[in-house]
Amino acid sequence: MSGILQAIDKGIVWYNDYIGGYAILFMLVPTGLYFIFRLKFLNVTKLWHSIKVVAGKYDNPEDEGDVNHFKALTTALSATVGTGNIVGVALAIYLGGPGAVFWMWVTGFLGMILKYSECTLSHKFRVFNSDGTVSGGPMYYIRDGIGKLYNMPTAAKVLAGIFAVATILASLGTGNMAQANGMTDALRTTYGFPTWASGLVITALVLLIIVGGLKRIAEVTAKLVPFMAVTYVGATLLVLIDRSAYLPHAFEMIFQGAFTGTAATGGFVGSTIMMTMIWGIRRGLFSNEAGQGSAPIAHAAAKTEYSAREGLVASLEPLVDTLIICTMTALMLISTDAWHSGIKGVGMTIAGMDEGLAAVGLSNLGKHIITFGLIMFAFSTVISWSYYGTRAANYLLGEKAIKPYRYLYGIFVFFGSVWGIDVVWHFVDMVITFMTIPNLIALLLLSGVVVKETKDYFDEMKKIDRKKKQQIS
């Protein structure tokens, strides 16, 4: 690492350790708890209704928007189901021990209600572009929601601008460099491919897809997300079935570690409860992006008359991403004892999968599944985050900025491919806070709007149900 890059990295680490990490900890959890109680555990009580919406029960092709509920969900999921599920979980356990998984669960559960709230607002305050496409996200509900509701147009525009700039930075870091780094690291670890060569190929493929805009991205992710999830989850489930006798102990370690802070002995970094909480919440947030404000950009484009309905669709993302897929990865790492290997990053997950599958007679298959799964997860994340960045660039500079941004995005795919893992993840942790803090402030200020949209939607659903019953009788 060059001297300049090393100095920048040290500054980023200082910010993450003494400002960003604590800011997220003391804002994300209380905000999630506030919405959980104010919306009466809606993420649990209306779970089945959310599933029916995604299944297409309420789809109306005449509604305005770019994509249906399922494609909006898969686009947002493809941006969250990525290296966070494979590399991020391993890093959380490496740095915070098994107890970090508990705090990932907390982030995921609270994330369901945060996703609901932010995506409901995003859909409500979305705008239509000159070409008929949709733009939405926190920058719009900050500008148009806070600006009008509190009569603070200037302050709202400044906060919205900060969020939009942060979104561009995060798109280049969270959704781009971290994912590219994970892909090339896996290819190097498993097959010995040079990172620069893998980076060039990945960059070219990304550019071929993202120039087609959201509809092409949605078509790709609608096929990739279910396929890659079944492949990775299936292999992990096979390991967990074989290791089922170890699972009670794994859960015991997670719950005990959450309040004692035991870190991995092979790569001991910190053992305090605060360290465990921070790393669990950091990696949980990186995994599901709840409260960060990224997914609302995709959900704003959904075809539906009711904003709260799209919020319900979004609430399923942390359930799938963090509470299911991340948990399976964590249990595999703990039950196979891979967390004691001292390996950092994707290598720990490869070691766990190799160990687990070897026990069921599938030796040397684990590294190929992890590499394949990571590439599929990360690649879909890269193409989805390109859309988030274009919406932010469009907000700040207009539609003319979209094409140049896409080429800039491609350059950063290559940068992420060849830079070291530490500097990439340090940058990711920093830019996540730049998005999350303004967004959480906006969610709290607009909580009344979320509550009203929720009440109006379910009142309307009750009226529709009554009419159907009357027609049947």
Secondary structure, DSSP 8 states (H G I E B T S, - for coil): --HHHHHHHHHHHHHIIIIIHHHHHHHHHHHHHHHHHHTTSHHHHTHHHHHHHHTTTT--TTSSSSB-HHHHHHHHHHHHSSHIIIIIHHHHHHHH-THHHHHHHHHHHHHHHHHHHHHHHHHHT-EE-TTS-EE-SHHHIIIIIIHHHTT-HHHHHHHHHHHHHHHHHHHHIIIIIHHHHHHHHHHHHHH---HHHHHHHHHHHHHHHHTTHHHHHHHHHHHHHHHHHHHHHHHHHHHHHHTGGGHHHHHHHHHHHHHH----GGG----SHHHHHHHHHHHHHHHH-TTTTSHHHHHTTB--S-HHHHHHHHTHHHIIIIIIIIHHHHHHHHHTTGGGS---THHHHHHHHHHHHHTTT-TT-HHHHHHHHHHHHHHHHHHHHHHHHHHHHHHHH-GGGHHHHHHHHHHHHHHHHHS-HHHHHHHHHHHHHHHHHHHHHHHHHTHHHHHHHHHHHHHHHHHHHHHHHHHH-
